[in-house]
Amino acid sequence: MTLVDVSRALSERVAKLRFDAPVSHVYNPLEYARAPHEKYLTEYGAEKKEVLLLGMNPGPFGMAQTGVPFGDVAMVRDWLGGSGLVTKPPEEHPKRPVLGFECTRSEVSGARLWGWARDRFGTPQRFFSRFFITNYCPLAFMEQSARNLTPDKLSAAEQKVLCSACDEALLDVVRILQPRIVVGVGGFAARRARAALAVDGLTIGTILHPSPASPLANRGWAPTIEAQLRGLGLTF
């Protein structure tokens, strides 16, 4: 089993799910951005890792555009060398068009996270020799207003079915990559990791989410998360 196998199985499973209001649109970049997504998986996820960084779900100007977790277009294109055909979701919100690598909006969270990886490790190869980044949930949710809706805001019944699929996929990812540390990027991802992973010897921790909505992140995200990672036993 490979990460591509896990991705395709998860994509097929979550594509069958339906969500009630306030969800009006659901984007699945594992489908319409499959080419750059699977390029990322095969190029950087083919070997075992020390650390798995786990995000929540795609951002509207990140993975929803490029198929790469935290996938700010400029970082994916220029640092990771990402490329590939991106089509359209079956039902596109007029205020949230999928433009793929032609999207000119920056994903601040992704620019911060991948920018830290670039500044700390220099090359993608050095970063991915130890780390891999994935998202817990592959779907992006929007309200009719186009406001982003995170998975933790879904109804309890919807979360239960969605999390069942995502938990199984995360466990498969961990079996393939065999990290010694799984780090939730934000509290939701860390909670889901703890719920899904009963693996002997696995350390599960959390780091501050790089969202610009976080005052702490805006005051110096990189130094904060490096201290948190050192607290989990990592050295740089």
MINU-395474 format. One line per 4 residues: their letters; for each residue x negated, y, z negated of C-alpha. Coordinates in nm, 4 decimals. Layout:
<dodos>
A = X/Y/Z ~ ...
</dodos>
This chain:
<dodos>
MTLV = 0.0000/0.0000/0.0000 ~ -0.1227/0.3503/0.0893 ~ -0.0095/0.7005/-0.0039 ~ 0.1558/0.7237/0.3383
DVSR = 0.3594/0.4115/0.2598 ~ 0.4708/0.5647/-0.0714 ~ 0.5568/0.8955/0.0951 ~ 0.7679/0.7374/0.3666
ALSE = 0.9557/0.5152/0.1226 ~ 1.0264/0.8087/-0.1082 ~ 1.1354/1.0274/0.1823 ~ 1.3809/0.7653/0.3021
RVAK = 1.5198/0.7173/-0.0473 ~ 1.5733/1.0844/-0.1360 ~ 1.7176/1.1616/0.2085 ~ 2.0257/0.9631/0.1057
LRFD = 2.0930/1.1781/-0.2011 ~ 2.3590/1.4498/-0.2065 ~ 2.3686/1.7543/-0.4319 ~ 2.6616/1.9702/-0.5372
APVS = 2.6822/2.3461/-0.5861 ~ 2.4961/2.5604/-0.6650 ~ 2.2694/2.3690/-0.4231 ~ 2.3553/2.4729/-0.0680
HVYN = 2.0437/2.3621/0.1242 ~ 1.7884/2.0863/0.0703 ~ 1.4562/2.0736/0.2565 ~ 1.2534/1.7532/0.2836
PLEY = 0.9080/1.8393/0.4242 ~ 0.8086/1.4722/0.4119 ~ 1.0322/1.4447/0.7193 ~ 1.0028/1.7639/0.9233
ARAP = 0.6382/1.8337/0.8234 ~ 0.5340/1.4696/0.8299 ~ 0.2323/1.5247/1.0538 ~ 0.0403/1.7719/0.8327
HEKY = 0.1635/1.5974/0.5186 ~ 0.0294/1.2590/0.6234 ~ -0.2911/1.4158/0.7561 ~ -0.3462/1.5520/0.4049
LTEY = -0.2766/1.2121/0.2490 ~ -0.5040/1.0146/0.4805 ~ -0.7863/1.2671/0.4884 ~ -0.8059/1.3375/0.1169
GAEK = -0.6191/1.0562/-0.0595 ~ -0.7922/0.7464/0.0717 ~ -1.0135/0.6861/-0.2344 ~ -0.9700/0.6559/-0.6088
KEVL = -0.9623/0.9781/-0.8115 ~ -1.0573/1.0857/-1.1593 ~ -0.7746/1.3398/-1.1949 ~ -0.4261/1.3645/-1.0454
LLGM = -0.2745/1.7122/-1.0578 ~ 0.1042/1.6889/-1.0453 ~ 0.3248/1.9761/-0.9308 ~ 0.7016/2.0036/-0.9614
NPGP = 0.8394/2.0320/-0.6051 ~ 0.7784/2.2248/-0.2815 ~ 0.7767/2.6029/-0.2842 ~ 0.9602/2.7825/-0.0012
FGMA = 0.6422/2.9378/0.1391 ~ 0.4098/2.6516/0.0517 ~ 0.4821/2.2830/0.0996 ~ 0.8154/2.3669/0.2607
QTGV = 0.6130/2.5226/0.5435 ~ 0.2975/2.3096/0.5624 ~ 0.3842/1.9722/0.4098 ~ 0.0965/2.0065/0.1628
PFGD = 0.1550/2.0452/-0.2132 ~ 0.1106/2.4090/-0.3205 ~ 0.0502/2.4553/0.0511 ~ -0.0094/2.8243/0.1018
VAMV = -0.0518/2.8534/0.4795 ~ -0.3868/3.0337/0.4782 ~ -0.5429/2.7967/0.2242 ~ -0.4164/2.4840/0.3984
RDWL = -0.5196/2.6009/0.7441 ~ -0.8506/2.7699/0.6649 ~ -0.9900/2.5714/0.3707 ~ -0.8279/2.2294/0.3923
GGSG = -0.8250/2.2196/0.7710 ~ -0.4570/2.1329/0.7745 ~ -0.2672/2.1153/1.1008 ~ 0.0128/1.9314/1.2758
LVTK = 0.3607/1.9668/1.4169 ~ 0.6228/2.1131/1.1828 ~ 0.9806/2.0994/1.3078 ~ 1.2972/2.2108/1.1284
PPEE = 1.5120/2.0701/0.8493 ~ 1.8552/1.9507/0.9677 ~ 2.0273/2.2448/0.7970 ~ 1.8095/2.5535/0.7740
HPKR = 1.8978/2.8462/0.5514 ~ 1.8897/3.1631/0.7640 ~ 1.6979/3.3466/0.4921 ~ 1.4430/3.0663/0.4489
PVLG = 1.3308/2.9696/0.7991 ~ 1.0707/2.6989/0.8375 ~ 0.7956/2.8480/1.0533 ~ 0.5214/2.6017/0.9707
FECT = 0.1732/2.7405/1.0145 ~ 0.3216/3.0525/1.1736 ~ 0.4663/3.1561/0.8358 ~ 0.3110/3.4859/0.7267
RSEV = 0.4339/3.4789/0.3672 ~ 0.1827/3.3766/0.1039 ~ 0.2640/3.1200/-0.1637 ~ 0.1035/3.2815/-0.4683
SGAR = 0.0999/2.9611/-0.6733 ~ -0.0714/2.7752/-0.3925 ~ -0.3181/3.0539/-0.3219 ~ -0.4174/3.0482/-0.6899
LWGW = -0.4464/2.6712/-0.7214 ~ -0.6312/2.6013/-0.3980 ~ -0.8293/2.9232/-0.4427 ~ -0.9521/2.7911/-0.7769
ARDR = -1.0485/2.4601/-0.6142 ~ -1.2390/2.6451/-0.3411 ~ -1.4159/2.8814/-0.5820 ~ -1.5061/2.6089/-0.8308
FGTP = -1.6044/2.3261/-0.5924 ~ -1.6951/2.5020/-0.2686 ~ -1.5809/2.2362/-0.0239 ~ -1.2669/2.0225/-0.0044
QRFF = -1.4852/1.7125/-0.0070 ~ -1.6363/1.8011/-0.3447 ~ -1.2961/1.8804/-0.4926 ~ -1.1264/1.5658/-0.3617
SRFF = -1.4111/1.3441/-0.4747 ~ -1.2626/1.3881/-0.8213 ~ -0.9145/1.5397/-0.7822 ~ -0.5954/1.4910/-0.5871
ITNY = -0.2825/1.7057/-0.5865 ~ 0.0699/1.5800/-0.5306 ~ 0.4227/1.6885/-0.6163 ~ 0.6578/1.4926/-0.8375
CPLA = 0.9674/1.5723/-0.6301 ~ 0.9389/1.6104/-0.2511 ~ 1.2562/1.8166/-0.2062 ~ 1.3087/2.1930/-0.2101
FMEQ = 1.6489/2.3196/-0.3239 ~ 1.8146/2.6509/-0.2427 ~ 2.1313/2.8237/-0.3498 ~ 2.3562/2.9973/-0.0973
SARN = 2.1810/3.3251/-0.1818 ~ 1.8518/3.1574/-0.0784 ~ 1.7288/3.1623/-0.4371 ~ 1.4941/2.8734/-0.5126
LTPD = 1.6437/2.6122/-0.7465 ~ 1.4024/2.3870/-0.9335 ~ 1.4829/2.0201/-1.0057 ~ 1.5253/2.0820/-1.3779
KLSA = 1.8255/2.3025/-1.2959 ~ 2.0174/2.0225/-1.1237 ~ 2.3020/1.8494/-1.3034 ~ 2.2110/1.5688/-1.5413
AEQK = 2.3614/1.3087/-1.3084 ~ 2.1714/1.4430/-1.0075 ~ 1.8465/1.4581/-1.2025 ~ 1.8871/1.0982/-1.3158
VLCS = 1.9141/0.9587/-0.9633 ~ 1.6433/1.1852/-0.8237 ~ 1.4024/1.1142/-1.1080 ~ 1.4496/0.7401/-1.0684
ACDE = 1.3137/0.7623/-0.7136 ~ 1.0383/1.0092/-0.8014 ~ 0.9274/0.8140/-1.1098 ~ 0.8775/0.4987/-0.9056
ALLD = 0.6848/0.6855/-0.6382 ~ 0.4606/0.8531/-0.8970 ~ 0.3825/0.5171/-1.0534 ~ 0.2848/0.3843/-0.7107
VVRI = 0.0590/0.6861/-0.6509 ~ -0.1144/0.6244/-0.9839 ~ -0.1599/0.2557/-0.9023 ~ -0.3269/0.3506/-0.5734
LQPR = -0.5473/0.6376/-0.6937 ~ -0.6155/0.4960/-1.0431 ~ -0.6873/0.8307/-1.2107 ~ -0.7912/0.8400/-1.5740
IVVG = -0.6096/1.1714/-1.6265 ~ -0.2754/1.2936/-1.4919 ~ -0.2214/1.6657/-1.5393 ~ 0.1191/1.8251/-1.5046
VGGF = 0.0980/2.1681/-1.3457 ~ 0.3585/2.3147/-1.5775 ~ 0.5768/2.1580/-1.8431 ~ 0.8336/1.9841/-1.6222
AARR = 0.5731/1.7853/-1.4296 ~ 0.3970/1.6847/-1.7507 ~ 0.7241/1.5662/-1.9065 ~ 0.8084/1.3583/-1.6005
ARAA = 0.4604/1.2075/-1.5973 ~ 0.4976/1.1018/-1.9589 ~ 0.8392/0.9526/-1.8878 ~ 0.7315/0.7663/-1.5735
LAVD = 0.3851/0.6397/-1.6564 ~ 0.3243/0.3677/-1.9090 ~ -0.0303/0.2880/-1.7989 ~ -0.2951/0.1699/-2.0443
GLTI = -0.5832/0.4121/-2.0870 ~ -0.4168/0.6945/-1.8951 ~ -0.4418/1.0447/-2.0409 ~ -0.1527/1.2792/-1.9601
GTIL = -0.1872/1.6517/-2.0151 ~ -0.0664/1.9843/-1.8835 ~ -0.2029/2.3099/-1.7500 ~ -0.0430/2.6484/-1.7062
HPSP = 0.1599/2.6814/-1.3881 ~ 0.0098/2.9398/-1.1479 ~ 0.3458/3.1017/-1.0748 ~ 0.3450/3.4833/-1.0544
ASPL = 0.6566/3.4693/-1.2738 ~ 0.4274/3.3726/-1.5622 ~ 0.2693/3.6677/-1.7461 ~ -0.0029/3.4370/-1.8779
ANRG = -0.0899/3.3212/-1.5260 ~ -0.1081/3.6796/-1.4084 ~ -0.3628/3.7636/-1.6798 ~ -0.6234/3.5119/-1.5699
WAPT = -0.4987/3.1757/-1.4548 ~ -0.8271/3.0112/-1.3552 ~ -1.0138/3.0635/-1.6860 ~ -0.7051/2.9489/-1.8769
IEAQ = -0.6621/2.6223/-1.6906 ~ -1.0342/2.5459/-1.6965 ~ -1.0207/2.5662/-2.0755 ~ -0.7150/2.3405/-2.0747
LRGL = -0.8860/2.0886/-1.8447 ~ -1.1952/2.0872/-2.0663 ~ -0.9636/2.0125/-2.3555 ~ -0.8596/1.6975/-2.1694
GLTF = -1.2227/1.5882/-2.1451 ~ -1.3141/1.7231/-1.8017 ~ -1.6467/1.8849/-1.7228 ~ -1.7393/2.1106/-1.4312
</dodos>
